[in-house]
Amino acid sequence: MRIHSLALLVLAGTAVAQTAVNFTPFGRPCGGDLAGSLVRTASGPVIRFDVSGAAPGSIAVMVIGQQLPAPLPLPNSNCGLLVQPRATLLAQVDGNGAAAFRFPLPPIAPISLDFQAVTIALNRNGRTAESTNGVTLTVR
């Protein structure tokens, strides 16, 4: 019984090791850049998205869904929304214009999801919204 369990663990580990994860950028950044990476941690692989060059002190909204056929204009901005929102997460942008989002590696494959960060800030001109480029996450 123990040998069978050990064999299953080895096979499961091999399946995870052979999972291909790709990050493909799309669209034009407008107020920040978004980059994705796969990070190995003690608890397993993690998907990490880093926002850079955003407005310091703004709120970053990570939009998860599928790429829109055409960008939608953001209010009070020349930037566009590239991803149809199916889920969102929030993070604070630090004083250097950076924010990070982490997700566990999806347990299903194949899967393809699109991500974009939209930043919202309040200033003397009112509320402004800017956006990063989009990134397609593909897991096979």
N, C-alpha and C positions, 0 to 999 in steps of 0.2 A: 504494500500500500504506500509506503514512504517513497519507494523508487518511482512509482507512478506520479505522485504529487511533485516530486523533484523534476521529473521530465516535463510536466505541465508548466512549471515555473520557468524552466529553461526555454521552452517554446514561446511562452508569453513574453519573456525578455527579448527573444530574437525578433518577435513581431514588432515590438515597440522600437527596437533598434533599427529596423528596416523601414520605418515610417518616414516618408519623404515630406518635408515641410518647406514650402516656398512662399516668399513674400514678393509680390509684384506691384510696384508703385504705378499709379495712374493719376491723371489730372494735374492741374497746376496749383502749386501752393500759393496761398494768399493770406499771409499773416502767420506763417509757421510751417514747419516740416514734420512729417510723420514717417517713422521708420520702424519696421518690425524685425524681431529676431527670436530665435529659439534659444532658451537658456536652460541649461541642465542644473537642477537643484537636488538636494538630498532627498526630497520627497517626489522627484520625478521631473520630466520636462515641463517647462512653462513657456507660454507665448508672452513676449514683452513688446509693447508698443511705446516708443519714446517720441514725445513732442519736443521740438526745439524751435527757437526763434519766435515764440509766441509772445503776446503782450504780458509783461511781468505783472503778477497779482491778479490776472484774470481767472475765470473758471473755464476749465476744459471739459467739454461734453464729448465723450467718445460715442460715435454713432456706428452701430453695427447693423448690417443688412445686406442689400444687393445694390450694385451700381445703378444709378438712374440713367435713362437714355439721354437726358440732357440735364445740365446743372440747374438747380432752382436758386434764384437769388435770395441771399440772406438779408434781413431787414437792416437798414441804415449801413449798407456795405456794398462794395463792388465785388465781394466774394460770393462763391456759390456752394450749395450743398450738393455733393456728388453721390451720396449714398442714401437710399430709402431707409429711414429709421425703423428698425424692428426691435431694437433694444438700445438703451443708452446707459452710460456710466459717467460719473462726475469725478473730477480731480482738481485740486488747486494748482495753478501754475506758479512756480516759485519766482523769486526775484531775478533769476537769470533767464526767464522765459522757457523753462523746462517743466515737463510733467511726464509721468510714467503710468502705464496701465499694465497689469499682469493678469493672465488667465491660464488655467490649467490647459494642457494640450487636449483638444477634443477627443473623447474616447471612441468616436466613430470616424471611419474613413471609407470612401473619400468624402471630403467636404470642402466647400469653397464659400468663404464669407468675405465681405468687403467692409473696411473700416475707414473712418475719417474722424478727425477731431475738429470741433468747432469751439472757438473761444469767445467768451462773452465778457465784456468789461464795461464798467461804469466810469465815465469821465465827465469833464465839464461840458462836453457836447452831447451828453446823454449816453444811452446804451449803444455799444457797437458790437458787431459780430464779425469774426474773421474765421477762415478755415484753412486747414492743411490740405495737402494732396491726399489722395486716397491710397489705400494699400489692400490688395487682394491676398488673403491667406488661403493657401491651398494645401490640404493634407491628403496624402495618398498612402 
